[in-house]
Amino acid sequence: MSESSDLPVPSARSAPTVPYASYLRVYEPLAAFPEPERTHWAAYVRRGERPTAQDELRRSLAELVRVPPSGVPERESSDAFAEEVDGVVLVCPWRTRLRGWLALEELVADFPAPVLDAALPPGVRRRAAEEYGRWRERNPDARPWIRTAVWQVPLRWFVLVADEERDYLPGERLRYRTPMVQARRRLARGLRTLREAEGYSGLAEGLVEVGSWLEEFHPKSMVELDYGGLVHALPPARLAADRSAADLAAGLAALRAGDEEGARSVYGGLAERWRAVRERLFAN
């Protein structure tokens, strides 16, 4: 049964200023940053800078909405999200320009050429790709602290978190936060389970890629899975009842117990629920 009738239709006044995207973020301790970046972030935090996700979106759009279009911001952001956990300051740099380049690569894979050409002319995309190539030569080890998924939360992300870490505030947020060491431990255990089973190679491959990314960060970092703009797109009742992390954990537990039928039932239902959300990306 289609869920499209449950989708809120924002008015011009009430339309949220966040995109229908979810985020996987890593917050690193200041000690993880080399100089002079460490000094920059320390001063940034002392000034009391606490931008929100909406601030990030507004500043990114201000960079992108130009004539002629550029495809990515011309300058790298010097902003970050910051949190203090157990007396330790953790920072998650935005790296908006790098993420813009990476997003352009994903757009080419997800959308047909006529749609891309209408949004970003081929010349704009070509120049952006050339700039990224030159930048990557100078910064071969660079990686983003934030990963984005449009109209979905990738199922592999739920392996990193637990239901008891769920933080839901109706109309505002649905997120999970967990220590890096816990995220890596869950990922390793989940990957072992999936590799020993049949029919889960896609999820296993996705976990390998996420694991490689997490290994780039300080072991005392914090991992955040944030539903982001999806809290404005999905019905409140759906969000209140959502226990995707618990469902995925149940599926993995079933696999470990040898209950393949139970695992398929849990995983299939979870995948179908998120597939229905993902399909809204292509609705008109």
Secondary structure per residue as TSV (DSSP state, phi and psi in degrees):
chain	resnum	aa	ss	phi	psi
A	1	M	-	360.0	131.6
A	2	S	-	-68.0	143.2
A	3	E	-	-100.0	4.5
A	4	S	G	-61.2	-27.6
A	5	S	G	-69.8	-18.6
A	6	D	G	-85.1	-10.8
A	7	L	S	-71.7	123.5
A	8	P	-	-61.0	143.6
A	9	V	-	-110.4	98.2
A	10	P	-	-65.6	141.5
A	11	S	-	-85.2	174.4
A	12	A	T	-60.8	-32.7
A	13	R	T	-78.9	-39.3
A	14	S	T	-93.8	-4.7
A	15	A	-	-57.7	127.9
A	16	P	-	-66.6	153.4
A	17	T	S	-95.5	14.4
A	18	V	S	-112.0	149.6
A	19	P	-	-76.9	163.3
A	20	Y	S	-81.1	71.7
A	21	A	E	-137.6	153.2
A	22	S	E	-110.6	165.0
A	23	Y	E	-138.1	142.9
A	24	L	E	-116.5	116.4
A	25	R	E	-120.2	150.5
A	26	V	E	-120.3	126.4
A	27	Y	E	-104.7	120.6
A	28	E	E	-105.6	149.1
A	29	P	E	-67.7	153.6
A	30	L	G	-56.1	-33.2
A	31	A	G	-62.2	-18.3
A	32	A	G	-78.5	-14.7
A	33	F	S	-94.5	136.7
A	34	P	-	-75.7	161.8
A	35	E	T	-77.4	147.5
A	36	P	T	-88.5	4.5
A	37	E	H	-63.5	-35.5
A	38	R	H	-61.8	-43.1
A	39	T	H	-64.6	-38.7
A	40	H	H	-60.1	-48.3
A	41	W	H	-71.3	-33.1
A	42	A	H	-63.1	-44.2
A	43	A	H	-66.8	-37.9
A	44	Y	H	-58.8	-45.9
A	45	V	H	-69.0	-39.6
A	46	R	H	-61.8	-32.0
A	47	R	T	-72.1	-6.1
A	48	G	T	81.3	20.9
A	49	E	-	-66.0	122.0
A	50	R	-	-140.2	64.0
A	51	P	-	-67.5	154.5
A	52	T	-	-101.6	174.6
A	53	A	H	-62.6	-33.9
A	54	Q	H	-68.7	-36.6
A	55	D	H	-60.1	-43.6
A	56	E	H	-59.8	-45.1
A	57	L	H	-63.3	-45.8
A	58	R	H	-61.2	-43.4
A	59	R	H	-68.8	-35.5
A	60	S	H	-65.7	-44.6
A	61	L	H	-64.5	-35.7
A	62	A	H	-61.6	-33.6
A	63	E	H	-74.1	-33.9
A	64	L	H	-85.9	-32.8
A	65	V	S	-81.7	80.8
A	66	R	-	-135.9	161.1
A	67	V	S	-122.4	123.3
A	68	P	S	-72.3	160.2
A	69	P	-	-65.1	151.7
A	70	S	-	-113.7	-20.5
A	71	G	S	86.9	-40.3
A	72	V	S	-139.5	157.4
A	73	P	-	-58.4	146.4
A	74	E	S	-74.0	-25.9
A	75	R	S	-124.6	148.5
A	76	E	-	-76.4	142.2
A	77	S	-	-69.0	144.1
A	78	S	-	-108.4	20.2
A	79	D	-	-105.6	167.6
A	80	A	E	-159.6	161.8
A	81	F	E	-88.9	144.9
A	82	A	E	-138.0	141.9
A	83	E	E	-139.8	155.6
A	84	E	E	-116.4	120.8
A	85	V	E	-124.4	119.2
A	86	D	T	53.0	40.4
A	87	G	T	81.0	1.3
A	88	V	E	-107.3	128.7
A	89	V	E	-81.1	127.5
A	90	L	E	-118.3	139.1
A	91	V	E	-127.5	138.0
A	92	C	E	-124.3	92.5
A	93	P	E	-60.5	144.8
A	94	W	-	-71.8	-43.9
A	95	R	-	47.0	51.7
A	96	T	H	-61.1	-39.2
A	97	R	H	-68.0	-45.2
A	98	L	H	-59.9	-44.5
A	99	R	H	-65.2	-30.8
A	100	G	H	-65.0	-43.4
A	101	W	H	-61.3	-45.1
A	102	L	H	-64.7	-37.6
A	103	A	H	-65.4	-36.9
A	104	L	H	-61.7	-39.5
A	105	E	H	-62.5	-38.0
A	106	E	H	-71.2	-35.4
A	107	L	H	-60.7	-39.7
A	108	V	H	-60.4	-34.9
A	109	A	H	-80.1	-26.1
A	110	D	H	-96.6	-21.4
A	111	F	S	-125.7	146.7
A	112	P	-	-67.4	154.9
A	113	A	H	-55.4	-43.5
A	114	P	H	-58.9	-37.6
A	115	V	H	-68.1	-44.2
A	116	L	H	-63.0	-42.6
A	117	D	H	-63.1	-33.6
A	118	A	H	-70.3	-35.1
A	119	A	H	-84.2	-45.3
A	120	L	S	-137.7	109.8
A	121	P	-	-54.4	151.0
A	122	P	H	-52.9	-38.0
A	123	G	H	-62.8	-37.7
A	124	V	H	-65.8	-44.7
A	125	R	H	-65.8	-37.5
A	126	R	H	-65.5	-43.5
A	127	R	H	-64.4	-40.5
A	128	A	H	-62.7	-41.2
A	129	A	H	-65.4	-38.8
A	130	E	H	-67.0	-41.7
A	131	E	H	-63.1	-40.5
A	132	Y	H	-65.1	-40.6
A	133	G	H	-59.9	-44.2
A	134	R	H	-66.2	-41.0
A	135	W	H	-65.1	-41.7
A	136	R	H	-63.8	-33.3
A	137	E	H	-62.5	-35.0
A	138	R	H	-83.3	-21.1
A	139	N	-	-132.7	64.8
A	140	P	T	-66.1	-22.7
A	141	D	T	-100.6	5.8
A	142	A	-	-68.3	142.8
A	143	R	-	-146.8	153.0
A	144	P	-	-80.6	151.1
A	145	W	S	-88.7	-10.0
A	146	I	E	-128.7	132.1
A	147	R	E	-115.1	144.9
A	148	T	E	-124.6	141.3
A	149	A	E	-132.1	127.7
A	150	V	E	-90.2	130.6
A	151	W	T	57.6	34.8
A	152	Q	S	-173.0	164.8
A	153	V	-	-118.0	113.7
A	154	P	-	-55.2	133.9
A	155	L	H	-58.0	-34.1
A	156	R	H	-62.4	-26.1
A	157	W	H	-64.9	-32.6
A	158	F	H	-67.9	-18.6
A	159	V	T	-63.5	-26.9
A	160	L	T	-78.2	-18.1
A	161	V	-	-124.0	170.3
A	162	A	-	-125.6	155.2
A	163	D	G	-58.8	-35.0
A	164	E	G	-69.4	-11.3
A	165	E	G	-93.4	2.8
A	166	R	E	-68.2	132.2
A	167	D	E	-128.7	102.4
A	168	Y	E	-116.7	123.1
A	169	L	E	-123.4	104.9
A	170	P	T	-49.9	132.0
A	171	G	T	79.7	-6.1
A	172	E	T	-124.8	-50.2
A	173	R	E	-159.1	155.7
A	174	L	E	-142.3	115.1
A	175	R	E	-148.9	162.9
A	176	Y	E	-127.3	141.7
A	177	R	E	-131.9	136.0
A	178	T	E	-148.1	149.2
A	179	P	E	-62.9	147.8
A	180	M	H	-56.0	-41.0
A	181	V	H	-61.4	-36.4
A	182	Q	H	-69.7	-42.7
A	183	A	H	-60.1	-44.6
A	184	R	H	-66.5	-38.7
A	185	R	H	-64.8	-45.2
A	186	R	H	-64.5	-40.0
A	187	L	H	-62.6	-45.7
A	188	A	H	-62.7	-42.8
A	189	R	H	-67.2	-42.9
A	190	G	H	-63.4	-38.9
A	191	L	H	-65.4	-41.4
A	192	R	H	-59.1	-43.7
A	193	T	H	-63.7	-44.5
A	194	L	H	-68.1	-36.1
A	195	R	H	-70.0	-25.5
A	196	E	H	-85.0	-9.3
A	197	A	S	-103.6	170.1
A	198	E	S	-109.6	141.3
A	199	G	S	94.1	6.9
A	200	Y	-	-123.2	26.9
A	201	S	H	-63.7	-36.5
A	202	G	H	-63.1	-45.4
A	203	L	H	-65.9	-38.6
A	204	A	H	-63.9	-43.8
A	205	E	H	-62.4	-39.7
A	206	G	H	-63.4	-37.9
A	207	L	H	-66.7	-37.8
A	208	V	H	-59.6	-43.7
A	209	E	H	-66.0	-42.7
A	210	V	H	-65.3	-40.8
A	211	G	H	-61.7	-39.7
A	212	S	H	-62.9	-38.0
A	213	W	H	-66.5	-46.6
A	214	L	H	-63.2	-31.5
A	215	E	T	-64.3	-15.8
A	216	E	T	-76.5	-9.6
A	217	F	S	-109.9	163.1
A	218	H	-	-61.1	138.8
A	219	P	T	-63.9	-18.4
A	220	K	T	-98.3	22.5
A	221	S	-	-76.7	171.9
A	222	M	E	-118.9	138.7
A	223	V	E	-106.3	133.5
A	224	E	E	-124.3	125.6
A	225	L	E	-105.6	115.9
A	226	D	E	-120.9	124.2
A	227	Y	-	-67.4	-13.5
A	228	G	T	52.5	-129.6
A	229	G	T	-70.0	-10.6
A	230	L	H	-64.2	-22.4
A	231	V	H	-68.2	-16.5
A	232	H	H	-96.0	-10.5
A	233	A	H	-103.5	-28.2
A	234	L	S	-100.1	148.2
A	235	P	-	-60.0	142.5
A	236	P	H	-55.0	-38.7
A	237	A	H	-64.2	-37.1
A	238	R	H	-65.0	-43.2
A	239	L	H	-67.5	-41.7
A	240	A	H	-62.0	-33.7
A	241	A	H	-88.9	-8.6
A	242	D	-	-69.3	122.3
A	243	R	-	-133.3	52.0
A	244	S	H	-61.1	-38.5
A	245	A	H	-64.6	-42.3
A	246	A	H	-65.8	-39.2
A	247	D	H	-63.6	-44.8
A	248	L	H	-66.1	-39.0
A	249	A	H	-62.0	-38.2
A	250	A	H	-65.3	-39.1
A	251	G	H	-63.9	-42.0
A	252	L	H	-66.1	-39.4
A	253	A	H	-63.1	-38.6
A	254	A	H	-63.9	-40.8
A	255	L	H	-62.2	-44.2
A	256	R	H	-63.5	-30.1
A	257	A	T	-85.2	-0.9
A	258	G	T	82.4	9.9
A	259	D	-	-91.0	77.7
A	260	E	H	-65.3	-38.0
A	261	E	H	-64.5	-43.7
A	262	G	H	-63.2	-39.7
A	263	A	H	-64.1	-43.4
A	264	R	H	-63.2	-37.9
A	265	S	H	-64.6	-46.2
A	266	V	H	-66.3	-51.3
A	267	Y	H	-65.3	-40.5
A	268	G	H	-62.5	-42.0
A	269	G	H	-65.2	-40.9
A	270	L	H	-64.7	-45.4
A	271	A	H	-63.0	-39.1
A	272	E	H	-67.6	-39.8
A	273	R	H	-60.7	-44.4
A	274	W	H	-77.1	-25.1
A	275	R	H	-65.6	-38.4
A	276	A	H	-63.3	-35.7
A	277	V	H	-70.3	-45.6
A	278	R	H	-58.3	-38.3
A	279	E	G	-64.7	-19.1
A	280	R	G	-66.4	-20.2
A	281	L	G	-59.1	-33.4
A	282	F	G	-102.4	6.3
A	283	A	-	-75.7	152.3
A	284	N	-	-132.2	360.0
